[in-house]
Amino acid sequence: TAMNGRQALTAIEEEPADVIVSDVKMPDMDGIEMLRAVRETSPDIGVVLTAIATIGLLVILRAHWRAVRAGFAGRRLAAVARRAASLPGGDAAESVIRVVDGLPGVSLFGIWRPRILIGADARGALTPAELGLAISHEVAHQRSRDNLKRFLICCAPDLFFWTRVARELEDRWQAAAECEADAHAVRGDSYRAVLLASALVKVARIGHAAGGPGVESAAIVSAFHVPTLLETRVRRLVAGRALPPSGARRLAWSSAMLSVGISASLWLLGFSATLHSVTEAMVAYLP
């Protein structure tokens, strides 16, 4: 154990080490300078550090690539939406609703100015009551800012993106978001729940007949019908388990955003450096 970089170099000369765990901010010589000095005499440590840096860079590049892909997909859908015909919003008066030829279903597209896109086939297949519930489902996504959350999840660097656990986390979030939107749409009414289940089945048939991946794979789109969740959602709706959402989830989201805002403010004000100094002092003086 060394208190600074120079002590660490002296200790390594006396007794070579296999692994070095170092802080970055240290008196006399910081961790970066120390590691540069160590690499001159111990190239193997440099290889390990380079490998770690490469993995981090690849994770960040993957996140950027997913963001760029989402941006290009969004531009294509935006061009289609601008050419589509408008539809009166009804209960969703705050939403912009467009009817799009060739779109297999109903989707909420966009982050800052989201629009509800309705496929012409879906509009023709659904009854007015079913279409209204499908729109209510997408309005619930809009009010919860689910497209923004989906985009942030897509673009966040994830070291374990290749694992099954990481994929399951994203899938579970999507399932929870869809069930929450269903609950908002039916408002605890069993008749509305059955109508929404009927709309889901009809839109699923349209999507299956159309073929292709649809828009549910885009990072800035909340699709009404997600094939992998169809059975789960229909069973919940028919069984009456789509209860009205409680305020707990909204409270948790508000608390999380407040915590992030406070943490970011403290970081910008330099509190992180103060906290680091206090931690270092405690480590130095505690027995």
Phi, psi and chi 1 to 4 in degrees:
 res  aa     phi    psi   chi1   chi2   chi3   chi4
   1 THR       -  133.3  -56.9      -      -      -
   2 ALA  -128.2  150.6      -      -      -      -
   3 MET   -87.7  -18.9  -62.4  -57.7  -61.8      -
   4 ASN  -153.4  179.2   55.7   53.6      -      -
   5 GLY   -64.5  -39.6      -      -      -      -
   6 ARG   -67.5  -41.3  -63.9 -162.6 -177.1  -80.0
   7 GLN   -61.2  -36.8  -69.2 -177.0   11.5      -
   8 ALA   -65.5  -41.9      -      -      -      -
   9 LEU   -61.9  -42.2  -69.3  177.2      -      -
  10 THR   -63.3  -41.6  -57.3      -      -      -
  11 ALA   -65.8  -37.4      -      -      -      -
  12 ILE   -67.9  -37.0  -67.5  170.1      -      -
  13 GLU   -63.9  -38.2  -69.6  176.8   -2.3      -
  14 GLU   -75.8  -36.2  -64.1  174.4   -5.8      -
  15 GLU  -144.9  102.8 -175.6  177.9   -5.3      -
  16 PRO   -56.8  145.1  -22.9   33.5      -      -
  17 ALA  -115.1  150.9      -      -      -      -
  18 ASP   -87.1  -35.6  -64.2  -36.7      -      -
  19 VAL  -133.9  137.3  177.7      -      -      -
  20 ILE  -119.4  124.2  -62.5  176.0      -      -
  21 VAL  -111.3  115.1  179.1      -      -      -
  22 SER  -132.4  145.7  171.7      -      -      -
  23 ASP   -78.5  161.7 -161.6   -7.5      -      -
  24 VAL   -89.4  -47.2  174.7      -      -      -
  25 LYS   -92.3  108.1 -172.7  175.8 -179.1 -179.3
  26 MET  -139.8  154.4  -63.1 -173.4  -63.6      -
  27 PRO   -71.9  155.9   25.2  -33.7      -      -
  28 ASP    73.0  -54.9 -163.5   15.3      -      -
  29 MET  -147.2  122.9  174.8 -175.2  -73.9      -
  30 ASP   -78.3  175.0   62.5   25.3      -      -
  31 GLY   -65.2  -35.4      -      -      -      -
  32 ILE   -65.1  -46.5  -58.5  -61.6      -      -
  33 GLU   -62.5  -39.3  -67.1  177.8   -7.4      -
  34 MET   -63.6  -43.2 -176.2 -156.5   70.1      -
  35 LEU   -66.4  -35.6  -69.8  176.9      -      -
  36 ARG   -62.8  -40.8  -73.2  173.5 -179.6  167.8
  37 ALA   -66.9  -38.0      -      -      -      -
  38 VAL   -67.0  -38.5  170.0      -      -      -
  39 ARG   -63.0  -27.7  -71.7  178.6   61.7 -178.9
  40 GLU   -66.0  -31.2  -65.6  179.3   -1.3      -
  41 THR  -105.7  -19.5   56.8      -      -      -
  42 SER  -133.0   83.1  -57.2      -      -      -
  43 PRO   -61.4  -26.5  -19.2   30.8      -      -
  44 ASP   -62.0  -36.5  -69.1  -18.9      -      -
  45 ILE   -65.5  -38.6  -64.4  178.6      -      -
  46 GLY   -61.2  -38.0      -      -      -      -
  47 VAL   -64.0  -42.2  171.5      -      -      -
  48 VAL   -62.9  -44.6  172.8      -      -      -
  49 LEU   -64.1  -40.8  -66.4  174.9      -      -
  50 THR   -63.0  -40.2  -58.0      -      -      -
  51 ALA   -63.5  -42.5      -      -      -      -
  52 ILE   -63.5  -43.9  -65.6  173.6      -      -
  53 ALA   -63.2  -38.4      -      -      -      -
  54 THR   -64.1  -42.6  -58.0      -      -      -
  55 ILE   -61.7  -44.2  -67.8  172.4      -      -
  56 GLY   -61.0  -41.0      -      -      -      -
  57 LEU   -64.4  -41.5  178.5   61.2      -      -
  58 LEU   -63.7  -40.3  -69.9  175.9      -      -
  59 VAL   -62.3  -43.5  170.1      -      -      -
  60 ILE   -66.8  -41.8  -66.5  173.6      -      -
  61 LEU   -63.3  -37.8  -72.5  176.4      -      -
  62 ARG   -62.7  -42.3  176.1 -178.3  177.4  -88.4
  63 ALA   -62.3  -42.2      -      -      -      -
  64 HIS   -64.9  -39.2  -80.3  -88.0      -      -
  65 TRP   -63.5  -41.5  169.6 -117.5      -      -
  66 ARG   -65.0  -36.2  -66.3 -177.1   73.0  179.5
  67 ALA   -66.1  -41.8      -      -      -      -
  68 VAL   -65.1  -43.1  169.5      -      -      -
  69 ARG   -59.9  -43.5  -93.7 -159.6  -34.6 -178.1
  70 ALA   -63.1  -38.1      -      -      -      -
  71 GLY   -63.7  -43.9      -      -      -      -
  72 PHE   -65.6  -41.4  -81.3  114.5      -      -
  73 ALA   -62.7  -38.7      -      -      -      -
  74 GLY   -65.2  -37.9      -      -      -      -
  75 ARG   -65.2  -38.8  -69.9 -174.6   61.9 -178.7
  76 ARG   -65.3  -44.2  -71.1 -165.6  -64.7  -91.2
  77 LEU   -67.5  -34.7  -78.7  173.2      -      -
  78 ALA   -64.0  -40.1      -      -      -      -
  79 ALA   -63.3  -39.5      -      -      -      -
  80 VAL   -66.7  -42.3  172.4      -      -      -
  81 ALA   -65.0  -35.7      -      -      -      -
  82 ARG   -65.7  -29.5  -77.1 -166.8  -65.7  -92.1
  83 ARG   -87.3   -6.9  -64.3 -166.9  -62.3  -93.0
  84 ALA   -83.9  160.1      -      -      -      -
  85 ALA   -81.6  147.3      -      -      -      -
  86 SER   -84.0  154.4  -62.1      -      -      -
  87 LEU  -131.3  135.7 -173.7   69.6      -      -
  88 PRO   -57.7  143.1  -22.7   32.6      -      -
  89 GLY   -79.6  -24.2      -      -      -      -
  90 GLY    63.8 -124.1      -      -      -      -
  91 ASP   -65.1  -24.8  -67.5  -23.4      -      -
  92 ALA   -98.3   54.9      -      -      -      -
  93 ALA   -63.9  -23.4      -      -      -      -
  94 GLU   -81.0   -5.4   76.3  -85.9   19.0      -
  95 SER  -101.6  146.9  -56.8      -      -      -
  96 VAL   -92.7  122.0  176.9      -      -      -
  97 ILE  -116.3  129.9  -57.0  175.5      -      -
  98 ARG  -125.5  142.5  -55.1  -82.8 -173.1  178.3
  99 VAL  -100.4  122.1  179.1      -      -      -
 100 VAL  -118.4  124.7 -178.2      -      -      -
 101 ASP   -70.6  135.4  -70.3  -31.7      -      -
 102 GLY    87.8   -6.9      -      -      -      -
 103 LEU   -82.1  124.7 -178.3   72.6      -      -
 104 PRO   -85.6   71.8   30.8  -32.6      -      -
 105 GLY   134.3 -150.8      -      -      -      -
 106 VAL  -129.5  136.1 -177.5      -      -      -
 107 SER  -147.6  154.0  -58.2      -      -      -
 108 LEU  -103.9  119.7  177.0   70.7      -      -
 109 PHE  -116.0  139.2  158.7   71.2      -      -
 110 GLY   103.4  164.8      -      -      -      -
 111 ILE  -114.9  -59.2  -63.5  177.0      -      -
 112 TRP   -80.9  -39.7  -51.0  119.4      -      -
 113 ARG  -126.9   73.6  -68.6 -176.6  -61.0  172.1
 114 PRO   -66.6  146.6   18.6  -26.8      -      -
 115 ARG  -128.1  143.4  -76.6  149.6  -76.5 -175.2
 116 ILE   -91.7  120.6  -63.7  175.3      -      -
 117 LEU  -104.6  127.0  -53.1 -178.2      -      -
 118 ILE  -118.6  124.4  -57.3  173.9      -      -
 119 GLY   -68.1  144.3      -      -      -      -
 120 ALA   -60.8  -37.8      -      -      -      -
 121 ASP   -65.2  -41.0  -68.0  -20.8      -      -
 122 ALA   -65.4  -40.0      -      -      -      -
 123 ARG   -62.3  -37.7 -174.9 -171.7 -179.6 -168.2
 124 GLY   -74.8  -29.7      -      -      -      -
 125 ALA   -83.5  -29.3      -      -      -      -
 126 LEU   -88.7  144.9  -59.8 -179.7      -      -
 127 THR   -72.4  162.5   65.5      -      -      -
 128 PRO   -55.5  -38.4  -27.5   35.4      -      -
 129 ALA   -67.3  -42.3      -      -      -      -
 130 GLU   -65.6  -41.6  -69.0  169.8  -17.2      -
 131 LEU   -64.5  -39.0 -178.1   59.1      -      -
 132 GLY   -62.5  -37.8      -      -      -      -
 133 LEU   -71.2  -37.8  -75.7  169.7      -      -
 134 ALA   -62.3  -40.0      -      -      -      -
 135 ILE   -66.1  -40.8  -67.9  173.7      -      -
 136 SER   -60.7  -36.8  -63.3      -      -      -
 137 HIS   -60.6  -44.9  174.2   94.8      -      -
 138 GLU   -71.2  -33.5  -61.0  -54.3  -36.6      -
 139 VAL   -63.1  -36.1  169.6      -      -      -
 140 ALA   -62.4  -41.1      -      -      -      -
 141 HIS   -60.8  -40.9  -80.6  -53.9      -      -
 142 GLN   -64.0  -45.2  178.3  179.8  -10.7      -
 143 ARG   -67.5  -29.1  -69.3  172.5  177.7  169.1
 144 SER   -86.3   -0.9  -63.6      -      -      -
 145 ARG    56.0   40.4  -56.6  -69.1 -169.9  -88.9
 146 ASP   -68.0  -31.9  -77.0  -21.5      -      -
 147 ASN   -65.9  -37.6  -79.4    4.3      -      -
 148 LEU   -64.9  -44.1  174.9   59.9      -      -
 149 LYS   -61.3  -42.9  -60.1  172.7 -169.6  174.8
 150 ARG   -62.2  -40.5 -169.8 -174.2  -52.9  -86.5
 151 PHE   -66.5  -41.9 -179.9   74.0      -      -
 152 LEU   -64.8  -39.5  -66.6  175.8      -      -
 153 ILE   -63.2  -41.8  -68.8  172.3      -      -
 154 CYS   -64.3  -38.7  172.8      -      -      -
 155 CYS   -94.7   -5.5  -58.5      -      -      -
 156 ALA   -72.2  130.6      -      -      -      -
 157 PRO   -60.3  130.0  -21.3   32.5      -      -
 158 ASP  -133.5  111.4 -176.6    6.2      -      -
 159 LEU   -66.2  -27.1 -178.5   60.2      -      -
 160 PHE  -107.4   29.7  -56.9  100.6      -      -
 161 PHE   -61.4  -24.2   67.6   88.6      -      -
 162 TRP   -83.7   -6.3   50.6  -87.5      -      -
 163 THR   -87.9  157.9   63.4      -      -      -
 164 ARG   -66.9  -33.9 -173.7 -179.8   65.6  179.4
 165 VAL   -62.4  -42.4  173.7      -      -      -
 166 ALA   -62.8  -42.9      -      -      -      -
 167 ARG   -65.5  -38.4  -68.4 -168.9  -65.3  -90.1
 168 GLU   -65.8  -35.8  -74.8 -178.9   -6.6      -
 169 LEU   -62.0  -44.7  -76.7  174.3      -      -
 170 GLU   -63.9  -42.3  -70.0 -167.4   23.8      -
 171 ASP   -63.7  -40.1  -67.2  -18.5      -      -
 172 ARG   -68.5  -37.6  -71.6 -176.2 -178.6 -176.2
 173 TRP   -62.4  -43.8  176.8   85.3      -      -
 174 GLN   -62.4  -42.4 -176.4  175.5   30.4      -
 175 ALA   -62.3  -42.7      -      -      -      -
 176 ALA   -64.8  -40.2      -      -      -      -
 177 ALA   -64.9  -41.0      -      -      -      -
 178 GLU   -67.7  -42.7  -66.1  -58.7  -31.1      -
 179 CYS   -65.8  -35.6  -68.6      -      -      -
 180 GLU   -65.0  -42.4 -174.8   84.3   -1.3      -
 181 ALA   -65.7  -37.3      -      -      -      -
 182 ASP   -59.6  -44.1  -72.9  -17.3      -      -
 183 ALA   -63.6  -39.8      -      -      -      -
 184 HIS   -62.7  -39.2  -84.3  -76.3      -      -
 185 ALA   -70.5  -41.7      -      -      -      -
 186 VAL   -83.7  -22.9  -58.1      -      -      -
 187 ARG    56.0   34.7  -57.2  172.4 -171.2  170.1
 188 GLY    77.1    5.7      -      -      -      -
 189 ASP   -93.1  120.9 -171.1  -37.6      -      -
 190 SER   -66.6  -33.5   58.7      -      -      -
 191 TYR   -66.8  -43.1  179.4   67.2      -      -
 192 ARG   -63.7  -34.6  -70.6  169.5   65.1   92.0
 193 ALA   -63.7  -42.3      -      -      -      -
 194 VAL   -66.9  -40.4  171.7      -      -      -
 195 LEU   -62.9  -40.2  -75.8  177.4      -      -
 196 LEU   -66.7  -39.4 -175.9   60.4      -      -
 197 ALA   -62.4  -40.0      -      -      -      -
 198 SER   -63.2  -41.9  173.7      -      -      -
 199 ALA   -62.7  -40.0      -      -      -      -
 200 LEU   -60.5  -45.8  -89.4  171.2      -      -
 201 VAL   -64.6  -41.8  172.5      -      -      -
 202 LYS   -64.6  -43.8  -70.4 -179.4  179.6  179.3
 203 VAL   -66.9  -35.2  171.6      -      -      -
 204 ALA   -62.4  -39.9      -      -      -      -
 205 ARG   -65.2  -39.8  -71.7  173.6  177.4  169.4
 206 ILE   -63.7  -44.2  -65.8  172.1      -      -
 207 GLY   -63.8  -38.8      -      -      -      -
 208 HIS   -67.1  -39.4  180.0   73.0      -      -
 209 ALA   -68.8  -34.2      -      -      -      -
 210 ALA   -72.8  -31.5      -      -      -      -
 211 GLY    71.9  176.7      -      -      -      -
 212 GLY    82.1  169.3      -      -      -      -
 213 PRO   -76.4  -14.6   28.3  -34.3      -      -
 214 GLY    69.2 -157.3      -      -      -      -
 215 VAL  -108.4    1.0  -63.3      -      -      -
 216 GLU   -68.0  -15.0   67.5  -86.8   -0.8      -
 217 SER   -86.6   -8.3   58.6      -      -      -
 218 ALA   -76.6  146.6      -      -      -      -
 219 ALA   -77.9  -16.3      -      -      -      -
 220 ILE  -116.6   28.4   53.6  175.6      -      -
 221 VAL  -130.8  132.3  172.6      -      -      -
 222 SER  -107.1  105.5  -66.8      -      -      -
 223 ALA   -84.3  139.7      -      -      -      -
 224 PHE   -62.1  -41.5  175.6   60.2      -      -
 225 HIS  -110.4  118.9  162.1   54.1      -      -
 226 VAL  -113.5  114.1 -179.5      -      -      -
 227 PRO   -51.8  -41.6  -26.8   34.3      -      -
 228 THR   -70.6  -15.6   55.7      -      -      -
 229 LEU  -108.2    2.2  -60.6  176.1      -      -
 230 LEU   -58.7  -52.8  175.7   63.0      -      -
 231 GLU   -62.7  -44.4 -178.7  179.2   -7.3      -
 232 THR   -60.0  -46.2  -60.9      -      -      -
 233 ARG   -69.2  -42.0  -68.4  171.1   62.1 -167.5
 234 VAL   -63.4  -43.5  169.4      -      -      -
 235 ARG   -61.9  -42.5  -73.9 -176.8 -179.3  -84.5
 236 ARG   -63.1  -42.5  -75.6  174.9   59.3   88.7
 237 LEU   -67.3  -46.2  -70.8  165.9      -      -
 238 VAL   -67.5  -35.3  173.6      -      -      -
 239 ALA   -79.9   -5.1      -      -      -      -
 240 GLY    79.0   22.2      -      -      -      -
 241 ARG   -92.5    0.9  -65.7 -157.5  -59.6  -89.2
 242 ALA   -85.7   74.0      -      -      -      -
 243 LEU   -75.4  159.8  -60.0  175.9      -      -
 244 PRO   -60.5  137.3   -9.2   15.5      -      -
 245 PRO   -67.2  143.1   25.3  -32.6      -      -
 246 SER   -85.5  170.5   65.6      -      -      -
 247 GLY   -81.2   -0.5      -      -      -      -
 248 ALA   -64.2  -41.4      -      -      -      -
 249 ARG   -67.8  -39.5 -176.9  175.2  176.6 -177.2
 250 ARG   -65.3  -38.5  -68.3 -167.7  -64.4  -89.3
 251 LEU   -64.9  -41.1  178.6   60.6      -      -
 252 ALA   -64.0  -41.9      -      -      -      -
 253 TRP   -65.8  -42.0  171.6 -109.2      -      -
 254 SER   -64.1  -40.8  -59.1      -      -      -
 255 SER   -64.6  -40.9  -59.2      -      -      -
 256 ALA   -63.6  -44.2      -      -      -      -
 257 MET   -65.4  -37.3  -66.6  -57.8  -63.8      -
 258 LEU   -64.5  -41.1  179.2   62.0      -      -
 259 SER   -64.1  -42.2  -59.9      -      -      -
 260 VAL   -63.3  -42.1  170.7      -      -      -
 261 GLY   -63.9  -42.7      -      -      -      -
 262 ILE   -65.0  -43.2  -67.2  174.3      -      -
 263 SER   -62.4  -43.3  -59.8      -      -      -
 264 ALA   -64.4  -39.8      -      -      -      -
 265 SER   -64.5  -44.5  -60.0      -      -      -
 266 LEU   -62.9  -38.9  -68.4  174.5      -      -
 267 TRP   -62.8  -45.5 -175.8  -85.3      -      -
 268 LEU   -65.7  -29.2  -67.8  174.4      -      -
 269 LEU   -83.0    2.0  -68.4  173.2      -      -
 270 GLY    87.5   13.6      -      -      -      -
 271 PHE   -66.1  -28.6 -179.5   75.0      -      -
 272 SER   -61.4  -39.0   59.9      -      -      -
 273 ALA   -65.9  -39.9      -      -      -      -
 274 THR   -64.1  -44.2  -55.9      -      -      -
 275 LEU   -62.4  -39.2  179.9   61.4      -      -
 276 HIS   -62.0  -45.1  175.7   86.1      -      -
 277 SER   -62.6  -41.4  -59.6      -      -      -
 278 VAL   -63.3  -42.9  171.6      -      -      -
 279 THR   -62.4  -44.6  -55.3      -      -      -
 280 GLU   -61.9  -39.2  -70.8  -65.4  -38.0      -
 281 ALA   -65.3  -40.1      -      -      -      -
 282 MET   -64.8  -41.6  -68.6  176.2   63.1      -
 283 VAL   -64.5  -36.5  171.6      -      -      -
 284 ALA   -73.0  -35.4      -      -      -      -
 285 TYR  -103.3  -16.4  -68.3  106.1      -      -
 286 LEU   -75.3  146.3  -74.4  177.2      -      -
 287 PRO   -69.6      -   21.9  -30.9      -      -
